[in-house]
């Protein structure tokens, strides 16, 4: 089997099962000196996404608390006229 067929089969396998790939390192050097380098690590990506979600949740919680404080201050400074 030639290298072209091996590479084609390899990429077919990757494209059929992308959800099962945990880590992928691809390095290709052509005869003219051109280099292609691709690295993918699903665990690192998942950790980054989780950290981003946690950061976003903390930010939203902080914003919600600020809005609640603003609302309480406004209610305190502007009592309802309907309380008669």
C-alpha positions as CSV (number, residue, x, y, z in Angstrom):
1,X,0.0,0.0,0.0
2,X,1.4,3.4,-1.0
3,X,1.7,6.3,1.4
4,X,-1.2,8.1,-0.3
5,X,-3.6,5.3,0.4
6,X,-2.3,5.0,4.0
7,X,-2.8,8.7,4.6
8,X,-6.3,8.6,3.0
9,X,-7.3,5.6,5.2
10,X,-6.0,7.4,8.3
11,X,-8.0,10.5,7.6
12,X,-11.1,8.5,6.7
13,X,-10.8,6.8,10.1
14,X,-10.4,10.2,11.9
15,X,-13.4,11.7,10.0
16,X,-15.6,8.8,10.9
17,X,-14.9,8.8,14.6
18,X,-14.0,12.3,15.7
19,X,-15.7,12.0,19.0
20,X,-13.4,9.1,20.0
21,X,-10.2,11.0,19.5
22,X,-8.5,12.0,22.7
23,X,-5.2,13.3,21.4
24,X,-4.0,13.9,17.9
25,X,-0.5,15.0,16.8
26,X,0.1,15.4,13.1
27,X,3.4,16.3,11.6
28,X,4.0,16.4,7.8
29,X,7.2,17.5,6.1
30,X,7.1,17.9,2.3
31,X,10.0,17.5,-0.1
32,X,10.1,21.2,-0.7
33,X,10.6,21.8,3.1
34,X,7.0,22.9,3.9
35,X,6.0,21.7,7.3
36,X,2.4,21.1,8.6
37,X,2.1,20.6,12.3
38,X,-1.3,20.1,14.0
39,X,-1.9,19.1,17.7
40,X,-5.2,18.6,19.4
41,X,-5.7,17.4,23.0
42,X,-9.4,17.0,23.9
43,X,-8.6,16.8,27.7
44,X,-6.9,20.2,27.6
45,X,-9.7,21.7,25.5
46,X,-12.3,20.3,28.0
47,X,-10.4,21.8,30.9
48,X,-10.2,25.2,29.2
49,X,-14.0,25.1,28.4
50,X,-14.8,24.1,32.0
51,X,-12.7,26.9,33.4
52,X,-14.3,29.4,31.0
53,X,-17.8,28.2,32.1
54,X,-16.9,28.6,35.8
55,X,-15.5,32.0,35.2
56,X,-18.7,33.0,33.3
57,X,-21.0,31.7,36.0
58,X,-19.0,33.6,38.7
59,X,-19.2,36.8,36.7
60,X,-23.0,36.4,36.1
61,X,-23.5,35.7,39.8
62,X,-21.5,38.8,40.7
63,X,-23.5,40.9,38.2
64,X,-26.8,39.5,39.7
65,X,-25.7,40.5,43.2
66,X,-24.8,44.0,42.1
67,X,-28.2,44.4,40.4
68,X,-29.9,43.1,43.6
69,X,-28.0,45.7,45.7
70,X,-28.9,48.5,43.2
71,X,-32.6,47.5,43.4
72,X,-32.5,47.5,47.2
73,X,-30.9,50.9,47.3
74,X,-33.5,52.3,44.8
75,X,-36.3,50.8,46.8
76,X,-34.9,52.3,50.0
77,X,-34.5,55.8,48.5
78,X,-37.8,55.8,46.6
79,X,-40.5,54.4,48.9
80,X,-43.7,53.4,47.1
81,X,-46.5,55.9,47.2
82,X,-49.1,53.1,47.2
83,X,-48.3,52.3,50.8
84,X,-51.1,54.7,52.1
